[in-house]
Amino acid sequence: MSHHPYEVLAAQRLLPVLRDADADEAVRRTTALLAAGCRAVELTTSTPGWAEALTRTAALDDAQGRPALMGVGTVTTAAQAGTALDAGAAFLISPYPAPEVREAARLRQAVFIEGGFTPGEIAAAVRAAGAAKVFPAHVGGPGFVRSLRAVLPDAVLIPTGGIRPAEVPDWLAAGATAVGIGNGLPDDPAELAAVFAGLARPRAAGMGAGAGAGAEA
């Protein structure tokens, strides 16, 4: 499934996490990211008007003419999950274990990347959906992800929180499938495009989970 969010994230290797002042700013930044070679973008429920921004961006295409995959993060309730999916979300992300969202996603057959920090929380998320957001990632560092990868070799692991763009290769080398970045991405279009071009994996890499996800920095 070439359009599955896990495969897209494994190829893109960096997931922008947008927390903006309003919907217009979220749309502007998403449009710039798509033009720079990004395809999957995470909006967050902490952005005022996030559902409107999602509706407007879910209809966009990336620089190669492929449909954008818009995710919604900081989803912690079934109501938020329903609103996000109705507005066109391709995937949902929570910052911590959220059984209510997990059930809502199951009923809608939606992709849900559940957050966790302890090995038990992360393993539970992986058992449920094959993926987990490791948050707050900076507390454990790349070494923590390396340890998780050793016992969850096939999991899609997305460390997020307190990671700077320049540090992304270290996290990928430790076994991250993709890395969530909330701050520090360049505004200059050429510089932004260079970030994604430098990290992108060949499409033949497949899902990108497991050792292959961190085999190259």
Residue pairs with C-beta under 8 A, 6 or more apart in sequence:
1 7
2 203
3 66
3 67
3 69
4 111
5 40
5 69
5 71
5 90
5 91
5 111
5 113
6 111
6 130
6 131
6 156
6 177
6 207
6 208
6 209
7 206
7 207
7 208
8 39
8 40
8 69
9 15
9 40
9 156
9 158
9 177
9 178
9 208
10 156
10 177
10 178
10 201
10 205
10 206
10 207
10 208
10 209
10 213
11 200
11 201
11 202
11 203
11 205
11 208
12 38
12 39
12 40
12 178
12 196
12 199
12 200
13 168
13 172
13 177
13 178
13 179
13 199
13 200
13 201
13 208
14 38
14 165
14 168
14 178
14 179
14 181
14 195
14 196
14 199
15 40
15 41
15 42
15 71
15 158
15 160
15 178
15 179
15 180
15 181
16 29
16 33
16 38
16 41
16 42
16 181
16 182
16 185
17 42
17 44
17 73
17 160
17 180
17 181
17 182
18 26
18 29
18 30
18 41
18 42
18 43
18 44
18 47
18 182
19 44
19 46
19 47
19 182
20 26
20 29
20 47
20 53
21 47
21 48
22 47
22 48
22 49
23 47
23 48
23 49
23 50
23 52
23 53
23 56
24 53
26 43
26 47
26 49
26 50
26 53
26 57
27 53
27 56
27 57
30 41
30 43
30 53
30 57
30 60
30 68
30 70
31 57
31 60
32 187
32 189
32 192
33 41
33 192
34 41
34 60
34 61
34 62
34 63
34 68
35 63
35 189
35 193
36 63
36 189
36 192
36 193
36 195
36 196
37 62
37 63
37 193
37 196
37 197
37 200
38 62
38 196
39 62
39 64
39 66
39 68
39 69
40 68
40 69
40 70
40 71
40 90
40 91
41 57
41 68
41 69
41 70
41 71
42 70
42 71
42 72
42 73
42 93
42 180
43 50
43 53
43 54
43 57
43 70
43 71
43 72
43 73
44 50
44 72
44 73
44 74
45 72
45 73
45 74
45 75
45 76
45 80
45 84
46 74
47 53
50 72
51 83
51 84
51 87
54 70
54 72
54 84
54 87
54 88
54 89
55 87
55 88
57 68
57 70
58 68
58 70
58 87
58 88
58 89
58 90
59 88
60 67
60 68
61 67
61 68
62 68
69 90
69 91
70 88
70 89
70 90
71 89
71 90
71 91
71 92
71 93
71 113
72 80
72 84
72 89
72 91
72 92
72 93
73 92
73 93
73 94
73 95
74 93
74 94
74 95
75 81
75 84
75 92
75 93
75 94
75 98
75 101
76 94
76 95
76 96
76 98
76 100
76 101
77 98
77 100
77 101
78 100
78 101
78 103
78 104
80 101
81 92
81 100
81 101
81 104
81 105
81 108
81 110
81 112
82 104
82 108
84 92
85 92
85 108
85 110
89 110
90 111
91 110
91 111
91 112
91 113
92 101
92 105
92 110
92 111
92 112
92 113
93 112
93 113
93 114
93 115
93 133
93 158
94 101
94 112
94 113
94 114
94 115
94 133
95 115
95 133
95 135
96 115
96 116
96 117
96 121
96 135
97 114
97 115
97 116
97 121
97 124
97 125
98 114
98 115
101 112
101 114
102 112
102 114
102 128
102 129
104 110
105 111
105 112
105 129
106 112
111 129
112 128
112 129
113 125
113 129
113 131
113 132
113 133
113 156
113 158
114 124
114 125
114 128
114 129
114 131
114 132
114 133
115 121
115 125
115 132
115 133
115 134
115 135
116 122
116 124
116 125
116 132
116 133
116 134
116 135
117 134
117 135
117 136
117 139
117 140
119 147
119 148
119 151
121 132
122 132
122 134
122 148
122 152
122 155
122 157
123 132
123 151
123 152
125 131
125 132
125 133
126 132
126 152
126 155
126 156
130 154
130 155
130 156
130 209
131 155
131 156
131 157
131 158
131 177
132 155
132 156
132 157
132 158
133 158
133 159
133 160
133 180
134 140
134 144
134 145
134 148
134 157
134 158
134 159
134 160
134 176
135 159
135 160
135 161
135 180
136 160
136 161
136 162
137 144
137 145
137 159
137 160
137 161
137 162
137 163
137 171
137 180
138 161
138 162
138 163
139 161
139 162
142 170
142 171
142 173
142 174
142 176
143 174
145 157
145 159
145 171
145 174
145 175
145 176
146 174
146 175
146 214
148 155
148 157
148 175
149 155
149 157
149 174
149 175
149 210
149 211
149 214
153 209
153 210
153 211
154 209
154 210
155 177
155 209
156 177
156 178
156 207
156 208
156 209
157 175
157 176
157 177
157 209
157 213
158 176
158 177
158 178
158 179
158 180
159 171
159 176
159 179
159 180
160 179
160 180
160 181
160 182
161 180
161 182
163 171
163 179
163 180
163 181
164 181
164 183
164 184
165 181
165 184
165 185
165 195
168 179
168 181
168 199
169 199
169 217
170 217
171 179
172 179
172 199
172 213
172 214
172 216
172 217
173 214
173 216
173 217
174 214
175 211
175 213
175 214
176 213
176 214
177 208
177 209
177 213
178 208
185 192
185 195
186 192
186 195
201 208
205 212
206 212
